[in-house]
């Protein structure tokens, strides 16, 4: 890893982050497990949830989310990656689409994902997603004249 350029490490982090969102979108618990460090030190905060500490609790949360269904799509934007030694953090905005009954609901979350370089690969140690307000649409902006 020491011989890698910062840009190469940032791209590796972007790639592993993309796999994380692939696992989330496809409800693939096996892929999700591959992406995380398996320790009591990992942490996860889903939007509106309390902090989960330790891999077993984090894994159980993903299992419950996947079994509940409803998530139809995730788009990420505003991606920023920084790397310092064997730690990397990625900030992004999530646009999540859910189906509830016959209605599609869209929410936004500001997210920080932290990765460690462990056993020759980047692995997630923290996922923190905080709800964001939806921006107003043109229809919702009042006429101020």
C-alpha positions in Angstrom: 0.0 0.0 0.0 2.8 2.4 0.7 3.9 2.4 -2.9 0.4 3.4 -4.1 -0.3 6.9 -5.1 -3.0 8.8 -3.2 -5.2 8.9 -6.3 -5.0 5.1 -6.7 -6.0 4.6 -3.0 -8.9 7.1 -3.4 -10.1 5.1 -6.5 -9.9 1.8 -4.5 -12.0 3.4 -1.8 -14.5 4.6 -4.4 -14.7 1.1 -5.8 -15.3 -0.6 -2.4 -17.9 2.1 -1.6 -19.6 1.3 -4.9 -19.7 -2.4 -3.8 -21.3 -1.3 -0.5 -24.1 0.5 -2.4 -24.4 -2.5 -4.7 -24.9 -4.8 -1.6 -27.4 -2.3 -0.2 -29.4 -2.0 -3.4 -29.5 -5.7 -4.1 -30.0 -6.7 -0.4 -26.9 -8.9 -0.7 -25.9 -9.8 2.9 -23.0 -12.0 1.8 -21.5 -9.1 -0.2 -22.1 -6.7 2.7 -20.2 -9.1 5.0 -17.2 -9.1 2.7 -16.9 -5.3 2.9 -16.8 -4.9 6.7 -14.1 -5.4 9.3 -15.4 -8.1 11.6 -14.7 -6.6 15.0 -16.4 -5.1 18.1 -15.0 -1.7 17.0 -17.1 -1.2 13.9 -20.0 1.3 14.1 -23.1 2.1 12.1 -25.8 4.7 12.3 -28.7 4.3 9.9 -30.9 7.4 9.3 -33.0 7.9 12.5 -31.4 5.0 14.4 -29.2 5.0 17.4 -25.5 4.0 17.2 -24.8 0.3 16.6 -21.5 -0.9 18.0 -19.8 -4.2 16.9 -20.0 -6.3 13.8 -22.7 -8.7 15.1 -25.2 -5.8 15.8 -24.3 -4.1 12.5 -24.7 -7.4 10.5 -28.1 -8.0 12.2 -29.2 -4.5 11.2 -28.4 -5.1 7.6 -30.2 -8.4 7.7 -33.3 -6.8 9.1 -33.2 -3.9 6.6 -32.8 -6.4 3.7 -35.7 -8.6 5.0 -38.0 -5.7 5.3 -37.8 -4.9 1.6 -39.1 -1.7 0.1 -35.8 -0.1 -1.0 -35.9 0.2 -4.7 -33.0 2.4 -5.6 -30.0 4.4 -4.2 -28.2 7.1 -6.1 -25.1 8.7 -4.6 -23.6 12.1 -5.4 -21.3 14.8 -4.0 -18.6 12.1 -3.4 -15.5 13.3 -1.6 -12.7 10.9 -0.6 -9.7 11.5 1.7 -6.9 9.0 2.6 -4.4 9.2 5.4 -2.2 6.1 5.9 -4.4 3.1 6.4 -7.6 5.0 7.0 -9.9 6.5 4.4 -13.2 8.4 4.7 -15.8 9.1 2.0 -18.6 11.6 2.3 -21.6 11.5 -0.1 -25.2 12.3 -0.4 -27.6 9.3 -0.7 -30.9 9.6 -2.6 -33.0 6.6 -1.4 -36.2 5.5 -3.1 -38.6 3.2 -1.2 -41.9 1.6 -2.1 -44.4 1.8 0.7 -47.7 0.3 -0.4 -48.3 1.7 -3.8 -46.4 4.9 -3.2 -42.7 5.7 -3.9 -41.0 7.7 -1.2 -37.7 9.5 -1.8 -35.4 10.6 1.1 -31.9 12.1 1.3 -29.1 11.3 3.7 -25.7 12.8 4.2 -23.3 9.9 4.7 -19.8 9.3 6.0 -18.2 5.9 5.3 -14.9 5.2 7.0 -12.6 2.4 5.7 -9.4 0.7 7.1 -6.7 -0.9 4.9 -6.6 -4.4 6.5 -5.4 -7.7 5.1 -4.4 -6.1 1.7 -7.9 -4.6 1.2 -10.0 -1.6 2.2 -12.8 -2.6 4.6 -15.6 -0.6 6.2 -15.4 0.3 9.9 -18.1 3.0 10.0 -21.3 3.9 8.1 -23.1 7.0 9.3 -26.1 8.3 7.4 -28.0 11.3 8.7 -31.4 12.3 7.2 -31.4 15.5 5.2 -34.3 17.8 4.3 -35.5 17.5 0.7 -34.8 20.7 -1.3 -37.9 22.6 -2.3 -39.2 22.2 -5.8 -40.2 25.1 -7.9 -43.9 24.3 -7.1 -43.2 24.6 -3.4 -41.4 28.0 -3.6 -43.9 30.7 -2.8 -44.4 33.7 -5.0 -42.7 36.5 -3.0 -44.0 39.4 -5.3 
